Structure formats: C-alpha cells, structure tokens
Amino acid sequence: MAESDPAQIGAVFDSQLETALRWRQSTAAERIARIKKLRSAMMARREEFYEAFMQDYRKSPSEVEASELLPVMDEMRHAIGRVKRWMKPKRVWPTSTMLGTSAWMQYQPRGRVLIVAPWNYPLSLCFGPLVSALAAGNTAIIKPSEMTPAVSALMARIIAEVFPACEVALFEGGPATSQALLALPFDHIFFTGSPAIGKVVMAAAAKNLTSVTLELGGKSPTIVTEHADLKLAAETLMWGKFLNAGQTCIAPDYVYVHDSVKEAFVAQCRKVLQQRYGASAGEQKRSPDFTRIVNQRHTQRVAALLSDATARGAQVEAGGEIDVAQCYVAPTLLDHVPMDSHIMEEEIFGPVLPILGYAQLDQVIADINARPKPLALYIWSRKQQEIDLVLARTTSGGACVNHCVMHFAHGALPFGGVNNSGIGSAHGHYGFMAFSHERAVLRSTPLMLVKMFFPPFTKAKRRMIRSVTDTLRLPMV
C-alpha cells in the first residue's frame, strides 16, 4: 500500500483548525446529525463490508455483523440518545472555603484528534472511537491499518462521501504515514494496538504534550476453578478464544484449570470445537465460520510459538494443523505447556489456547500478579468466595465472571487497560469523556468572602484566617 503524502496530511490537519474552533459551539443536534450521516453511509455499504472482510481475512458475514457492524451501531445509538445529556454543564456544590461562589464543569471538545486503528477489528476499532470523537464535537483524522487494505479502502470511501476533509479525513498507508501523523500537534491521540507501539505513540505525543488514550493488549488470564460449570465455561471460552481466529486483544490468552476438573474441561472443549467447526481436521479447515490469520507473516509467527511450545514438551489436545500459504491455523488446545516457552511470554493473538493445571488458587493469583497487568481477566466459578478472592487480589483493565469478552460490548461500562495494557477508557460516556476537556468554571458573587485573604494583613484578618483553618481541622459528621 502506498504511503500518504505528508504535505497533504499537513494541509488537511491545518484545514481542520478553523472547523475545530467553530465546533466548540456545536449543538447536540449538529453532532447527532453527523453520526446519523455516518451510520446511513455505513449501512448502505453493508454488503461491500462483507466482501472486503472476506478479501482481507475470510471473515464470515455473520461474524462481520456480530463483531464489526453491531458494536459500531450500538455505539452510535448510545451516543445519539445521550449526547445532549453528556454535554450539559455539571453543577458543583461549594466547599467550606468557597461559600459565596458558584461552580460547574463545562465539557469542551479537545479539538483536532487522531485515531490510529489496528487490523484485527478494522471497522469497529476505527469507527467506534470516531463516534465518540464526533459526539464530543471534535474533528478527526483516521489512520487505519495497512494490513486490511480492502476494509481500509472502503472506510476511506465512506469518510470521503460523508465528510469534507476539514471535518474528518482518513489517510491510508504504512509506518511512514503513521510517523507523519504522529509528528503533528494533535489535541488528542486515540491509539489501539500493541503495548510496544503504544510506547512509540506515547513518546511521540509527549513531544507536543498531546493527551492520549491507549487501548493496548497483553496476556489476558483465565481461571476455571473446581466449582465451575464446565459446560458453560467450555462453550463461552471456545467462543471468546476462537472468535476472529483468536486475533482479539481481550481474547483469553491462557487458562488455569483446577487439576481435579482439567481432564473433563478439555473433553468439553474438544466437543464444542467439533460441534462448531467440524469433527475432522479437514472439516475444520473447510469451515466457513472460522476466520483466517491476517497474513502469512502473522501465520508464521503463531506457527513458531506453537512449534517452540511442542518442542519444549507441550502436548496438542486438539488442532495443531497449520497452512501458512492459506493463513490457516486450526483451533488448537495445548496442555502441559512449560512456563518458559515463548507462547507463555508473548501475546498469542491467534487460535492457540494453552491450558495450565493448578492445585492452589493462591498460586494462580501470585502468578498473575507477577506478570504485567492484563487488559482482561476471566474467572469461571459457582463459589462466590473464589470469585471475590480473585477480583480483590488481582487487577486488570476489565473482568468477566462466568463469561469472557462480553464486557467490551457493554456500552455503559468503561473499556480500557491499566498500565501496560492501556491508559484511559472508551465506549459510551467514557468515550465522550476521553475526547472532551473537562473545564472547571468558578463564578464569584458580590459577597466575596475571599477579601479576608487580601493584604494588608491586619491582626483581625490574621485571627479570621486562623479561625477558618482551625474550622477545617474539625472532623466531618
């Protein structure tokens, strides 16, 4: 894919300044109208999206609907119904020393924003943040991934059809295009991708003191305790892990299963995989419902992780077949995986699930806490004490109990990571806030109690100031 012209990028960025200043005063109705125009254009190209996703990595139309179109439509509906409420200034009660004043918080657009989207969910993770940016009143420049050229080209046509470049623009290209964009002094950058590239984005943003939202990844752990509903755990885990061929930032990356139920759990997982994709290796490869890896390079990367694990003693319990030419990795279950294997050190981002037996939940918690903080954590148990223990003693961007992945789809929940797995949150009101500046406003009244702090400081003023300080030392009832 050809790189975009840096001069054109700079010209579009400059052209958005006047729009951004004007849009500070945009109404809820105007913002809603922009989102509706985008929604109409998207749905008019529904069949074209099916074809584009089939070209880029053979994703079935049903999965395109469920994992790409539906999340964006839900984000749009949520914003359209609530943006007027989100925009309203929020009154704040005066503190003890602020009697005689009124105060409120005003929500302003950040201005010109950059959205850098990844290849694994190119539509959802591009247009989803764009909806939040538009709801907050911002102009935007979008950089989709060069690894999904068909989807990126379709999104470019839609953006050009709906918006003039001085409002929203999309630039295709690779690393050089990204570098040209990151060099510009945007008012906010919303990046979704790996922690390694997130650090590059954050360093570039620091040069202009640009605020960032980083939606990153990491190795999301999963726990299946001896008190879990194994059938439910297998059904949901085999969906969350193998959705999009495992190319999901919040996919279960590895699973701890209590030794007493591990054999039964693996059997349930095999059964689910056979029911969904076929009983034989050939049937699974021919399944129209199993997505391919995005390209041969990533297929080789996953193959190398699997090869290293088996060479170190890991046992393939299901799958294991690989066809690099067709970007195919079978849905694979691994047992007896050594902790020093590469697959336990790197984010897998593919359809391979390591299964680790455990005897003590305390040790599992210690192992999770010894790793970087993950984007998600999942636990299956019918024992509340176990659930409470895991949630209290671990941290992650999000978590699910007796489910996985679905917290992403809950529009009223913040979605984001913590430290290595991300900075900031997205979706719904949290996405609106990510693209808004929360401006504090204070208004004085003629009473002006603050005059006691004006020089010259007479003895009477000093006694009055001391009495105010002493009052603040008293405990609140």
Summary of the structure (lengths in Angstrom):
residues: 477
radius of gyration: 25.8
end to end distance: 65.7
largest distance: 92.1
contacts: 1589
relative contact order: 0.13
helix: 48%
strand: 18%
